[in-house]
């Protein structure tokens, strides 16, 4: 299985990032955190510092399985301003590889043409930035290789959708059962 990457920018929503990482690792998926900052320590929206596994300068994303964007502000804005990440997202989307974004972060996909003709969801107030998408308002939206989530309350279901897409129903049932989610 290829490695998946979750990107951390200063101001990221901690529950969205850490829930996804935790659940994917419980499922046995190789997922790494990538700081888009020069240093691996990234501070979340609620002033929680997190040490990423690597920085964006240290990773090659050409062979990545998932590219995952947690939300939060100004984290999502910072992700959208990271040229190497935006380029990787465009290449990944063109190759029809899996991408996931939650909360405010789907706007990064929207303003870069990645959501054209897709169903998507996001944190209320960011709908107009999902250019070309049909915005559903659901907690989690799955459209082919793209999964979007609405916000912090959707973090576990968002992570579950990623795991289900990657490993199937049995794997996510086991993870959710072990976490007492079901």
PADOTOR-460741 format. One record per residue (C-alpha): residue in three letters; x negated, y, z negated. Coordinates in nm, 2 decimals, decimal comma, padded with zeros to 4 digits, m for minus. Example, Ala and Ser with C-alpha at 12.3 -4.5 7.8 and 13.67 -1.06 7.14 Angstrom:
2
   res       px       py       pz
   ala   m01,23   m00,45   m00,78
   ser   m01,37   m00,11   m00,71
//
This chain:
182
   res       px       py       pz
   unk    00,00    00,00    00,00
   unk   m00,13    00,35    00,09
   unk   m00,17    00,62   m00,17
   unk    00,10    00,88   m00,23
   unk    00,02    01,23   m00,34
   unk    00,21    01,48   m00,56
   unk    00,09    01,83   m00,54
   unk    00,05    02,06   m00,84
   unk    00,04    02,44   m00,82
   unk    00,04    02,69   m01,11
   unk    00,41    02,73   m01,21
   unk    00,52    02,38   m01,12
   unk    00,83    02,23   m01,30
   unk    00,67    01,99   m01,54
   unk    00,97    01,75   m01,58
   unk    01,00    01,71   m01,20
   unk    00,63    01,63   m01,15
   unk    00,56    01,41   m01,45
   unk    00,89    01,21   m01,43
   unk    00,81    01,13   m01,06
   unk    00,45    01,03   m01,14
   unk    00,55    00,83   m01,45
   unk    00,82    00,63   m01,27
   unk    00,62    00,57   m00,95
   unk    00,33    00,43   m01,16
   unk    00,57    00,21   m01,36
   unk    00,68    00,07   m01,03
   unk    00,32    00,00   m00,93
   unk    00,30    00,26   m00,66
   unk   m00,04    00,42   m00,61
   unk    00,03    00,79   m00,66
   unk   m00,22    01,06   m00,74
   unk   m00,18    01,42   m00,85
   unk   m00,35    01,68   m00,64
   unk   m00,42    02,04   m00,76
   unk   m00,39    02,30   m00,49
   unk   m00,61    02,52   m00,71
   unk   m01,00    02,50   m00,71
   unk   m00,99    02,35   m01,06
   unk   m00,81    02,03   m01,16
   unk   m00,63    02,19   m01,45
   unk   m00,29    02,33   m01,34
   unk   m00,05    02,51   m01,57
   unk    00,32    02,44   m01,54
   unk    00,62    02,68   m01,55
   unk    00,65    02,62   m01,92
   unk    00,28    02,67   m02,00
   unk    00,19    02,30   m02,02
   unk   m00,15    02,24   m01,87
   unk   m00,19    01,92   m01,67
   unk   m00,52    01,78   m01,54
   unk   m00,47    01,66   m01,18
   unk   m00,65    01,35   m01,05
   unk   m00,82    01,56   m00,78
   unk   m00,81    01,89   m00,60
   unk   m00,69    01,94   m00,24
   unk   m01,04    01,99   m00,13
   unk   m01,13    01,64   m00,25
   unk   m00,86    01,45   m00,07
   unk   m00,78    01,33    00,29
   unk   m00,41    01,33    00,35
   unk   m00,42    01,17    00,69
   unk   m00,35    00,82    00,56
   unk   m00,11    00,92    00,28
   unk    00,21    00,73    00,22
   unk    00,43    01,00    00,04
   unk    00,37    01,37    00,02
   unk    00,57    01,50   m00,29
   unk    00,64    01,85   m00,39
   unk    00,78    01,93   m00,74
   unk    00,97    02,25   m00,78
   unk    00,95    02,53   m01,02
   unk    00,86    02,89   m00,97
   unk    00,61    03,03   m00,89
   unk    00,49    02,68   m00,83
   unk    00,70    02,62   m00,51
   unk    00,59    02,96   m00,37
   unk    00,23    02,87   m00,44
   unk    00,27    02,53   m00,26
   unk    00,42    02,71    00,04
   unk    00,11    02,94    00,05
   unk   m00,14    02,66    00,06
   unk   m00,23    02,63    00,43
   unk   m00,39    02,28    00,41
   unk   m00,08    02,14    00,23
   unk    00,16    02,30    00,48
   unk   m00,04    02,17    00,77
   unk   m00,04    01,82    00,62
   unk    00,34    01,84    00,57
   unk    00,39    01,93    00,93
   unk    00,16    01,64    01,05
   unk    00,33    01,40    00,82
   unk    00,68    01,51    00,93
   unk    00,58    01,48    01,30
   unk    00,47    01,12    01,24
   unk    00,80    01,05    01,06
   unk    00,62    00,96    00,73
   unk    00,79    01,00    00,40
   unk    00,81    01,35    00,23
   unk    00,99    01,44   m00,09
   unk    01,06    01,78   m00,24
   unk    01,28    01,88   m00,54
   unk    01,43    02,20   m00,69
   unk    01,29    02,51   m00,52
   unk    01,02    02,31   m00,32
   unk    01,25    02,20   m00,03
   unk    01,23    02,56    00,08
   unk    00,86    02,49    00,18
   unk    01,00    02,23    00,42
   unk    01,28    02,45    00,54
   unk    01,07    02,75    00,63
   unk    00,83    02,53    00,81
   unk    01,09    02,37    01,04
   unk    01,07    02,02    00,87
   unk    01,44    02,01    00,77
   unk    01,58    02,09    01,12
   unk    01,88    01,88    01,18
   unk    01,86    01,71    00,83
   unk    02,07    01,70    00,53
   unk    01,90    01,84    00,22
   unk    01,96    01,98   m00,12
   unk    01,78    02,23   m00,35
   unk    01,80    02,44   m00,66
   unk    02,09    02,69   m00,63
   unk    01,98    03,02   m00,47
   unk    01,73    02,86   m00,23
   unk    01,99    02,73    00,02
   unk    01,93    03,00    00,28
   unk    01,56    02,90    00,30
   unk    01,64    02,55    00,41
   unk    01,63    02,66    00,78
   unk    01,80    02,42    01,01
   unk    01,93    02,19    00,74
   unk    02,28    02,10    00,64
   unk    02,28    02,18    00,27
   unk    02,49    01,93    00,07
   unk    02,44    02,04   m00,29
   unk    02,41    01,68   m00,40
   unk    02,17    01,60   m00,68
   unk    01,96    01,39   m00,44
   unk    01,98    01,38   m00,07
   unk    01,81    01,12    00,15
   unk    01,79    01,18    00,52
   unk    01,56    00,92    00,69
   unk    01,20    00,98    00,57
   unk    01,29    01,30    00,37
   unk    01,42    01,30    00,02
   unk    01,52    01,62   m00,15
   unk    01,64    01,68   m00,51
   unk    01,84    01,96   m00,67
   unk    01,65    02,03   m00,99
   unk    01,52    01,92   m01,33
   unk    01,83    01,72   m01,41
   unk    01,78    01,51   m01,09
   unk    01,42    01,42   m01,16
   unk    01,48    01,06   m01,26
   unk    01,72    01,00   m00,97
   unk    01,48    01,17   m00,73
   unk    01,20    00,95   m00,84
   unk    01,43    00,65   m00,82
   unk    01,51    00,73   m00,45
   unk    01,14    00,75   m00,37
   unk    01,08    00,41   m00,54
   unk    01,38    00,25   m00,37
   unk    01,27    00,38   m00,03
   unk    00,92    00,24   m00,10
   unk    00,98   m00,09   m00,27
   unk    01,35   m00,17   m00,26
   unk    01,64   m00,21   m00,50
   unk    01,49   m00,48   m00,72
   unk    01,18   m00,26   m00,80
   unk    01,39    00,05   m00,90
   unk    01,63   m00,16   m01,10
   unk    01,34   m00,30   m01,30
   unk    01,19    00,05   m01,37
   unk    01,53    00,21   m01,46
   unk    01,62   m00,09   m01,69
   unk    01,28   m00,06   m01,87
   unk    01,34    00,31   m01,92
   unk    01,70    00,25   m02,05
   unk    01,83    00,46   m01,77
   unk    02,10    00,21   m01,66
//
